[in-house]
Amino acid sequence: MIDIFFLVFLYLVLFDRSIKRRKWAVTPACNNNVVSYILSSPSAFSILHRHPSLGLHLAMANNRIGPWGGTGTYNFDIGRNASQITKVVLHVGEIVDSLKIFYVDDGNEVNTTRIGGSGGGLCEFKLRPGEYINSMKGSFRSYCDEKYMENYGEICISKLQFKTNKGRNHGPFGEGGGMEFSVPVGDGRIVGFFGQYCRYLNAIGVYVALLRS
């Protein structure tokens, strides 16, 4: 039986140019998981979805993709079992200071604590019934706040942008700059986030659930 990792490797070799041309791949240094690398491509996501014999079918319902960014003092893990994200709240300035989401879990409405610091201006958007996030783009870079000079060179998320299955775009939030990443999910939805933070949002990844046919 052909080893799954050999198939994944073969796929990467054959489609690497296409992925780079579409700017779907992230930098290898910030994405060292082979599965999450190929999930940067919607077509790759669809192929894995249609081949449960590979052992990667809806075991990926809450699959972690990422994270991208740097290192923070604290970890966060929010909304991985959400059935519906209803609202996303961010505080942003030059970079993304914080993230908070509202979601439905087992019929109950839940809201998370504010992930990050207290700076930045308020930005938020609501999702309608039946609407879900199926794409996230962003960037991260080194950032220095003059109030905290000891943080010189701290890697932070500098921009986030979201798109939904209804074609609505939200963002960009933050001024951007630095290395870019993209998570388009052709056959699924983003149901939660994880990463690291302290005074700012330092790193972010997503939980993805496949759509049931």
N, C-alpha and C positions, 0 to 999 in steps of 0.2 A: 504494500500500500504506500502510495506517495505521501511523504511527510508534508503536513500542512504548512510548515514554515518554508519548505522548499517551494511550494506553490505561491506563497506570499512573496518570497524573494523573486521568483520568476515574474510575477505580476509587476513588481516594482521596476525590474529591469526593462520590461517591455513598454511600460507606460510612463516611465520617469520623465521623458521629454514632454509628453502631453500634459502631465501634471504641472510641471514647471511653467510651461507655456501659458496655462490657465491661471497660474499663481495660486494654486490650491495647496501646494506643499508648503510646510513650514520648515524652518531651519532645523537640520538634524540635531544640532546641539541642544535644542529646546524641545525635542520630540523624539525620545529614544525608544519608543515603543513601536514595533513594526506594525501592529494592528491599527493603532491610532494614526500612524502615518498614512496608510492606504485609505483610511476612512476620511481623509481630507478630500477624496474624490467621490462625488455622488455615485458614479458608475461602479466604483469598487464597493461602495456600501451596498448597492443593489445586488451585485454579484454574490456577496457573502450572505445577504438576506435570502437569496433564492437557492442556496446550497446548504441546507441543514446538515448534510452528511459531513461537512467540514467541521462540525462541532461548534459553529459560531452563529447559530440561528438566534433565537430570542434569548439566548444567554446574554446577548448584547443589549437587552432591553434597557438596562441601567448601566451600560458600558461607559467607563470613564475615557474621555478623549482629552488629551493634554496632560498637564497644564502648560501654559506659555507665560513667560515672564521671569521674575527673579525669586528671591527668597525673603519671606517675611518672618516675623516672630511667632505668629499664630497660624494654625490651619483652620480652614472652614470647609463645611460640607453641608449644602442646603438643597432641599427639594428633590433629592434623588428619587423619591417614590411619588412625586406629585403627579396627579392625573391632569391637572390644568393649572398652568401659571396664569394668574389673573392680573398681576401688576408688577412692574419693575421700577424700582426707585434708585437713582444714583445721585451722588454729589460729585461734581466735577469742577475742575479749573483748568490748569495747564495739563493735569493728569486726572485719572479717575481716583477720587479720594475714597469712595465707599460704594457699596452695593447692598440692596435689600430687596427681597422679593415677597410677594403674596401669592399663595397657591392653595389648591384644593388637594387634600390627602385623605383618602377613605371617607369622602363626603364632608370632611371638616375643613373650614377655611383657616389657614395658618399664615402667620407672617413671621419672618425671621428678624433677628436683631440686625442692627446696622453693622455691616462687615467693612471695617476700615476706620478712618479717622473722622474728625468733626468738621474738616474744612470743605471748601467747594460750594458751588451753587447747586440748588435742587433741580433735578431733571427727572421726569417720570413719564411712564406711558402705561395704558391699560390694554389688556387683551379681551376681545369680545368672546362670547360663548362659541366654542368650536374653532377658535383661532389659537394657533400655537406658533412658537418660534422655530423656524427651520433653517436659520442661518445666523451665524455670528462672525463678525470681522473685528479685528482690533490691531493694536500695536503696543509695543513696550519699549522703554528706553531708560537710560540713566537720568536720574532727576535729583536735584539738590534744592531743598527749601532753605532760604537764608536763616530761618528761625532755628533750624536744626542742622547746623553745619557738620555735625558728626555723621550725618546721613549722606555725605557727598558720595555720589556714585551709586546710590541706591537704585535698583531696577524696579520700575513701577509700570503698571498698565497705563498707557498714555491716551488710549482711545478705545471705545467700544461702539459697535453699531449692530443693530439687529434687524432681521427681516422675518415676516410671518408668512404663513401659507395663504393669506389673503392678499399678498402683494404689498403690504404696508411696510415702509421703512421707518426705523426709529434711530435717530442719531445722525451723524456721529456725535458721541459724547466724549469730550476731552479734545485737546488740541492736536494730539497725535505726535508723529515723529518716531523714528527708530525702526525696529524690526516689525514687520507686519505678519499677521497670521489670519487664517480664514477657516471656518468650519461650516461648509454647506452640507445639509443633510437631506438628500434627495428622497429617501424613503422612510423618514422618521421625524421625530420632533425633539427639541431640547427641553428636558424636564427639570434640570437642576444644574447647580454650579459647585465647584470646589476650587481650592487653591490656598493661597497664603496672603496674609495681610499684617499690617501694624498701623502706622499712621496713615498709610495709603493702601490701595489695592496693589499688591506686589505681583501676584500670579493668579491666573484663572484658567480653569478647564470646564468641560461640560459633561453632563450625563445625557445620554441619548437613548430614546426608546424607539424601536421600530414600529411602524404603523401596521396594524393587523389588516390583512386583506379580507 
